[in-house]
Amino acid sequence: MQKESTVLTMQNNMSRLVLTRKLDEEIIIHQQNGILCSIKVSKIDGKQVRLAFDADPEVKIDRKEIYSKIRE
């Protein structure tokens, strides 16, 4: 089993969890009533990491710069 460094902090009134993941490993975001989203490391190429998100259509997923423009 991989030794994992986990850090939980508060920033901008939200909790931040920092995890280490390898290729094909997943992270699950959930509430008590079920899974909201799963995030999988689908590709690592040098300094770029490709993430695959699986979520119900009503869950909105955007890059931060897109979200910021929507919120303006």
C-alpha positions, -999 to 999 in steps of 0.1 A, spaced: 0 0 0 13 34 -10 21 58 19 -1 88 14 3 123 27 -31 137 36 -36 173 45 -69 188 56 -70 226 59 -96 254 56 -93 280 28 -119 305 15 -145 290 39 -141 255 23 -121 225 34 -91 214 14 -80 178 13 -46 172 -5 -41 136 -17 -15 118 -37 -29 96 -65 -13 73 -91 -24 66 -126 -59 50 -127 -66 57 -90 -98 75 -81 -112 100 -56 -149 99 -47 -168 131 -37 -200 121 -18 -227 131 6 -247 109 30 -272 102 2 -247 90 -24 -218 98 -47 -217 133 -63 -186 127 -85 -157 104 -90 -124 117 -103 -99 94 -119 -63 101 -129 -65 89 -165 -32 101 -179 1 115 -167 24 131 -193 53 150 -179 39 179 -158 4 174 -172 -22 153 -155 -55 143 -172 -85 139 -149 -117 121 -158 -149 132 -140 -180 110 -137 -211 127 -122 -248 130 -127 -258 156 -153 -271 180 -127 -237 183 -110 -219 211 -127 -181 207 -133 -160 236 -147 -124 247 -147 -119 275 -122 -113 301 -149 -146 292 -166 -165 292 -133 -150 326 -125 -163 340 -158 -198 325 -152 -199 341 -118 -190 376 -131 
